[in-house]
Structures are given as structure tokens and as C-alpha cells.
Amino acid sequence: MRDAAVATQMIDDDRVRVTRFDFEPGAETGWHTHGYDYVITAVTDCHMALEEPGCDTRQVLVPAGDSYRRMRGIEHNVINDSDAKMSFVEVELK
């Protein structure tokens, strides 16, 4: 069993939810499904292992300062796949 990433809610209002996720090496979010479209911005280099339904785990690198967006309905588990701490900020669009 992996340690859990630490989720810190920064904003949660009628328009957006902003959460910072901090991962020790090997920590994970746990399986979850996104209820909103969202944007991730990497605070550190994020070497992620993404577990997705019906797929093998895939490795993704999001360099510090880079962002990406995805649509609601995404189901996955995000794992820090490096020996360094990893952090990103997620903005969910309500």
C-alpha cells in the first residue's frame, strides 16, 4: 500500500475548486473520477505514473511551470514515480 498524497484545498467557491497536491516519493492520489473539467499546473517537475482503467500504467512528465487540461469523467490514480517530492495545483472548473 502506498502513502497518500496530501491535498490542501485553497479555494472552493461557486466557480472553481483549487487544490494543491503534494506527494512524497511513491505517494498516490488513490483511484478517483473527476466530476469537473480541470487544469493542472506543475509546481515541481512531476514524474507521474498514471493508472487508468483498462490500460497499463503509463509514465508522464509534466515539467515545473507547465500545465495541461482534461475533461470531466477522467478516472485514474496518480502516483509520484520519482525519488523526489512532487507538487501540482489542480483547478476544477465548476
C-alpha positions in Angstrom: 0.0 0.0 0.0 1.3 3.4 -0.9 1.2 6.6 1.2 -1.5 9.1 0.2 -0.7 12.4 -1.4 -1.6 15.5 0.7 -4.5 17.5 -0.7 -4.7 21.1 0.5 -7.9 23.0 -0.5 -7.0 26.6 -1.4 -10.3 27.8 -2.9 -13.7 26.3 -3.1 -16.5 28.6 -4.3 -19.3 28.5 -6.8 -17.0 28.8 -9.8 -13.8 26.9 -9.1 -12.1 24.5 -6.7 -8.4 24.9 -6.3 -6.4 22.2 -4.6 -2.6 21.7 -4.1 -1.4 18.1 -4.2 1.9 17.3 -2.5 3.4 13.8 -3.0 6.3 12.1 -1.2 8.2 9.7 -3.4 5.8 6.8 -4.3 2.7 8.5 -2.9 -0.6 8.4 -4.7 -4.0 10.1 -5.0 -5.9 6.9 -5.0 -8.4 6.0 -7.7 -10.9 8.8 -8.4 -13.2 10.2 -11.1 -13.1 13.9 -12.0 -16.5 15.5 -11.7 -15.4 18.7 -13.4 -13.2 19.8 -16.3 -9.8 20.7 -14.7 -6.4 22.2 -15.3 -3.2 21.0 -13.6 -0.1 23.3 -13.2 3.1 21.6 -12.0 4.9 23.3 -9.1 7.8 20.9 -9.3 8.8 18.5 -12.1 6.1 15.9 -12.0 7.2 12.4 -12.9 3.8 10.7 -12.8 2.7 7.1 -13.2 -1.0 7.2 -14.3 -3.0 4.1 -13.6 -6.1 4.1 -15.9 -9.0 1.7 -16.3 -8.4 -1.0 -18.9 -4.9 0.3 -19.7 -1.4 -0.4 -18.5 0.2 2.2 -16.2 1.8 5.0 -18.3 4.6 7.4 -17.3 4.1 11.1 -17.9 6.5 14.0 -17.2 5.0 17.5 -16.6 7.9 19.9 -16.1 7.6 22.6 -13.4 5.6 25.5 -14.6 3.8 23.6 -17.4 0.0 23.0 -17.4 -2.4 20.6 -19.1 -6.2 20.3 -19.1 -8.6 17.4 -19.1 -12.3 16.9 -19.3 -14.6 15.7 -16.5 -15.2 12.0 -16.3 -11.5 11.0 -16.3 -10.8 8.1 -13.9 -7.3 7.4 -12.7 -4.8 7.0 -9.9 -1.8 9.4 -9.9 1.4 8.2 -8.4 4.7 10.1 -7.8 7.0 8.0 -10.0 10.3 9.6 -8.8 12.6 9.8 -5.8 11.9 13.5 -5.3 8.8 15.2 -3.8 6.2 16.2 -6.4 3.6 19.0 -6.3 0.9 20.4 -8.6 -2.1 22.7 -8.3 -5.4 21.5 -9.8 -8.1 24.0 -10.7 -11.5 22.4 -11.3 -14.0 24.4 -13.3 -17.5 24.2 -11.9 
